[in-house]
Amino acid sequence: MTLYVLFFCVIVLLGAAISGVVLVQRHRERQRPLAERIDDILPQTQCGQCGYPGCRPYAEALASGAADLNQCPPGGDAGIRRLARVLNRAPKPLDTTHGEHKPQLLARIDESVCIGCTLCIQACPVDAILGAPKLMHTVIEAECTGCELCLPPCPVDCIELIAAEPERGRLPSFGVPRAERRKAAHARARYQARLRRLAAEQEDKQTRRQRKLKPTVQVGEDPRKAAIAAAIERTRAKKRAARVSAASSIFSDEG
């Protein structure tokens, strides 16, 4: 009898401990900013179909009440239901003016047609396309989010979208929540890394541009005005030199 009582007490204590851990995790989750919790739900395709330039801006708009919860076609109905739970709102059908929900897609480049224009590379929000000017481009399949942003800029229509195959290591869209969250977090990290890279490249361009300017050009001064001022100063210097030379000739003649 004592053994049964002890076993029962252990089970009760374990249940209480597990419940406590769950409650603590839920409390911590609620303490996070609403925009962050929403961003964790979004698929991180960075496609812009919602009307915002990325998943995070859409999450911030949802948190502030500036956007509706049914504007994300990649998330589909499952994503809308999850957003509704976080926002304590009733779910609603997908607003198809932003696009239709599709299965997980993958971009593929016809390398025999590609002309190496790099426009798709510049459009990809997660740097999932490799290539160089006038050389063949190719898609890194494991990194592609299927955002479709590479399609419009391609001048030769050499990019197509195909359904991703789960057996090739890609999980179906919005399948197991934990796997989905890992996949979205990876896409978010690549998107943020691209933003940092672009910002660093822009800063480097500005630095090199400033180094090319002459020392007489002040920061913030119009280079064209500075060039004109420098040309006028050179002309004045030549005139002064000519006057000095003429005066010297007169004195030498008188001597």
ABEGO torsion letter per residue (X at the ends): XAAAAAAAAAAAAAAAAAAAAAAAAAAAAAABBAAAAAAAABAGAGAGAAGBBEAAAAAAAAAAGABBAAABAAAEAAAAAAAAAAAGBBBBBBBAAAEBBBBBBBBBBBAAABAGAGAAAAABAAGABBEBBGBBBBBBAAABAGAGAAAAABAAGABBBBBBBAAAGBBBBGBBAAAAAAAAAAAAAAAAAAAAAAAAAAAAAAAAAAAABBAABBBGBBAAAAAAAAAAAAAAAAAAAAAAAAAAAAAAAAX
